[in-house]
């Protein structure tokens, strides 16, 4: 695979995922370089893999002579994908430009249709019934351990942002000490979390009270994670299109949570937004089942979030 251009900077995590799919990954920049030099570089790369894929990771205009050379390569079995299409097909995320020069990527991101919403609610009710009955003993034990290790409120209540930006009160089992200092981000090995709180977070037991939010119609079982209203306000200042994730109801967990690790800053929020927008854009019943399966795998593996 050849990555032509520097529009999207592939992260270490993305490169690791791609290295499992492609034998070679060859990034080639063409800015401030002669077309003949770039063409020679591409030719050398293709000599090892003649039927290759070229990702047009381009922001600057491709010179005419180089474009002519690229077009001729199609007859040799070379295939092309734009960065946008490549990220969706191979990394299952929507490309978001960093410079806000184009918002065409938002065109096909729409709220669920009535039929899709009906399917989502069927999944919600089935999930709440199954999970609620299965986890009732764990929830009762969680109440006991919270009272034992960290006396105080059993539940943690927080204002979250839901569909169309409407706020609602989200319920979770409290996993931090009652007197914890304010910090909008949860970090790995956070000192504010008491021992049983760590267990709840890794197994997601702390999320179980949100089943009530699902029954009330404020959330889905799966979807873009419901974020704290204070964080959303900050994210929308730094990521103008962040509000797009509020086209649908949030979920307890979702595609971003099973594909991306802990988030500790606005860039992490932007990366997770790419997965959230992919989930909204491509939602179907198969993707819902795939998200549910990957969520179970994360829980069993105790990878946290």
Secondary structure, DSSP 8 states (H G I E B T S, - for coil): -EEESSSS---HHHHHHHHTT-S--EEE--TTS-HHHHHHHHHHHHTT-SS-EEEE--SS---HHHHHHHHHHGGGT-EEEEHHHHIIIII------SS-S--GGGTT-----HHHHHHHHHHHHHHHHHHHHHHHHHHHHHHHHHHHHS-S-SEEEEEEE-GGG-EEEEEEE--B-TT----SS--TT-TTB-HHHHHHHHHTGGGGGGHHHHHTTS-EEESSB--BHHHHHHHHHH-TTGGGGGGS--EEE-HHHHHS----SHHHHHHHHHHHHHHHHT--HHHHHHHHHHHHHHHHHT---
